[in-house]
Structures are given as structure tokens and as C-alpha cells.
Amino acid sequence: MGRTAEAGDELGSRLVTARLARELMRLWFLFTRTYWPYTKWFGSAFRALPDSQPLSDALEAALAADDHRGREAALVAAYELAARRHNDLGLTVKVDPATRAFYGRPYRVLMADRFVDACLAKVDDPRLRRLPLVGSVDQVADSTDLLDDGRLSRRLAPLYQA
């Protein structure tokens, strides 16, 4: 998000912020073991999730910010809320929830690969460990037409083969 703003792409910065907000919201659905609905009901369903208000506030601040610094500050708060929630669930070893500079650049990020690694360390089935990390079909595609048609979504099966 910061790099797009630095490049003078204000619209791109806002779009990246919105995409990151959506992914954090989807993560919160996963944390609560709740399936997220399609876009029209996504925000309403998110607000109904347990303990979603602080994350909602941070994401709304990010989306309302007038510049990339304000967006980044609000996203940092959101990242750290999600990281602490991950730790609170006790699914993995605790991971430091603090954000970091992105490889020495002036952008604060979570470096979420640390959380991925902690999750993968809990997977002991060799068959599962060989699968690519692409997520479920609705994490790969956002098309209602695709997601509502099992025949079409099954055509994505090669994505899930080791």
C-alpha cells in the first residue's frame, strides 16, 4: 500500500488498502469458524462476528484515511489485532504480533509468513504438507457464478494437487 502511494498512485493505494481490509475480515471469519457470505452481505455479517468491533474500527479508519500514512497506521492496528487473535486461539506457538519494517523499507507490515510457518508446523499429515498453499476456492476466486456452480469450481481441482 505504501509503495503505491510513494509512486504517486493514490487510487492504487486505496485499492490495496481495501483488498487488505477484505483479507483481514476474511481471516476474522476463519478465526470464528464462520463462512463468509458473498460481497453484498460481507460487511453486515462481519459486524455480527464476535469481537469484530475493534478490527472494524481500524479498517474503517484505514479506508477513510486521506493519505497513505493514515492508512498504514490504521492497517498496522488491524494487523496487530488479527495477530493477537491468532495467538489467543492457541492453535500454534505464540508469534510476536508486532509489525516490522518491510525489508528495511519504510513500510510497516506484519510479515505474516511467520504465522503461516507456525500453522504449517502444526500440520503433521505428509499428504497435506505437500499441497500448495492456495487456499479454498473462494479464496482464489470471487466470482459468484463460479462459486455457485460446483461443476465450474471443480475445474480448479488441479490447483490443489501436489
C-alpha positions in Angstrom: 0.0 0.0 0.0 2.7 2.4 0.9 4.7 1.8 -2.3 1.7 2.6 -4.5 1.3 5.9 -2.6 5.0 6.6 -2.8 4.8 6.1 -6.6 2.0 8.7 -6.8 -0.8 6.1 -7.3 -3.3 7.3 -4.8 -6.1 5.2 -6.3 -3.9 2.2 -6.2 -3.0 2.8 -2.6 -6.7 3.0 -1.7 -7.4 -0.2 -3.7 -4.6 -2.1 -2.0 -5.9 -0.9 1.4 -9.4 -2.1 0.6 -8.0 -5.5 -0.5 -6.0 -5.9 2.7 -9.1 -4.9 4.7 -11.1 -7.6 3.0 -8.4 -10.2 3.6 -8.3 -9.3 7.3 -12.1 -9.5 7.5 -11.9 -13.0 5.9 -9.3 -14.0 8.4 -11.6 -13.0 11.2 -14.3 -15.2 9.7 -11.9 -18.1 9.8 -10.9 -17.3 13.4 -14.6 -17.6 14.4 -15.2 -20.7 12.2 -17.8 -18.8 10.3 -18.3 -19.0 6.5 -18.2 -15.6 4.9 -21.1 -14.6 2.6 -20.7 -13.1 -0.8 -19.9 -9.4 -1.1 -23.4 -7.9 -0.7 -23.7 -9.3 2.9 -20.0 -9.4 3.8 -19.8 -6.2 5.9 -23.0 -6.9 7.7 -22.0 -10.4 8.5 -18.5 -9.3 9.6 -20.0 -6.8 12.1 -22.1 -9.6 13.6 -18.9 -11.7 14.4 -17.8 -11.9 18.0 -15.3 -9.2 19.0 -15.1 -7.7 15.5 -15.7 -4.1 16.5 -12.1 -3.2 17.2 -11.0 -4.6 13.9 -13.9 -3.0 12.1 -12.9 0.4 13.6 -9.3 0.0 12.5 -10.4 -1.0 9.0 -12.9 1.8 8.7 -10.1 4.2 9.8 -7.8 2.8 7.1 -10.4 3.1 4.4 -11.3 6.7 5.5 -7.7 8.0 5.8 -6.8 10.8 3.4 -3.2 9.7 2.9 -1.0 6.6 2.9 0.4 7.3 6.3 -3.0 7.3 7.9 -3.9 4.2 6.0 -0.8 2.5 7.2 -1.2 3.4 10.8 -4.8 2.1 10.8 -3.7 -1.1 9.0 -0.9 -1.7 11.5 -3.5 -1.6 14.3 -5.6 -4.0 12.3 -2.7 -6.4 11.6 -1.8 -6.5 15.3 -5.4 -7.1 16.3 -5.5 -10.1 14.0 -2.1 -11.3 15.1 -3.2 -11.2 18.8 -6.4 -13.0 17.9 -4.3 -15.7 16.2 -2.3 -16.1 19.4 -5.4 -16.1 21.6 -6.8 -19.1 19.7 -3.8 -21.2 20.9 -3.7 -23.1 17.6 0.1 -22.6 17.3 3.0 -21.4 19.3 2.7 -17.7 20.1 4.0 -15.5 17.4 5.2 -11.9 18.0 2.2 -9.8 17.0 4.2 -6.6 16.3 4.6 -5.2 12.9 8.0 -4.7 11.3 9.6 -2.6 8.6 9.3 -4.4 5.2 12.9 -5.4 4.5 14.4 -2.1 5.6 11.9 -0.1 3.6 9.7 2.5 5.4 6.5 0.4 5.4 5.1 -1.4 8.4 3.8 -4.9 7.8 3.0 -8.0 9.8 5.4 -10.3 7.9 2.5 -12.8 8.0 4.8 -15.6 6.8 5.7 -16.1 10.4 2.1 -17.0 11.2 1.9 -19.3 8.1 5.1 -21.1 9.3 3.6 -21.5 12.8 0.4 -23.0 11.3 2.3 -25.3 8.9 4.4 -26.6 11.9 1.2 -28.0 13.3 0.4 -30.0 10.2 1.7 -33.5 10.5 0.0 -35.2 7.6 2.6 -35.5 4.9 -0.1 -35.5 2.2 -1.4 -32.2 3.4 2.1 -30.8 3.8 2.7 -31.4 0.0 -0.4 -29.5 -1.1 0.1 -26.0 -2.5 -0.8 -23.0 -0.2 -3.5 -21.6 -2.4 -6.5 -21.6 0.0 -10.0 -22.7 -0.7 -11.8 -22.0 -4.0 -13.4 -18.8 -2.6 -10.0 -17.5 -1.6 -8.8 -18.0 -5.2 -11.8 -16.7 -7.0 -14.5 -14.2 -6.0 -17.0 -14.9 -8.8 -20.5 -15.8 -7.6 -21.1 -17.6 -10.9 -18.1 -19.8 -10.3 -18.7 -20.4 -6.6 -22.4 -21.3 -7.1 -21.7 -23.9 -9.8 -19.9 -27.0 -8.4 -19.1 -28.1 -11.9 -17.2 -25.0 -12.6 -15.4 -24.8 -9.3 -14.3 -28.5 -9.6 -12.4 -27.5 -12.7 -10.0 -25.7 -10.4 -9.0 -29.1 -8.8 -5.5 -29.0 -10.4 -4.7 -26.1 -8.2 -5.0 -28.4 -5.2 -2.8 -31.3 -6.5 0.6 -31.8 -5.0 
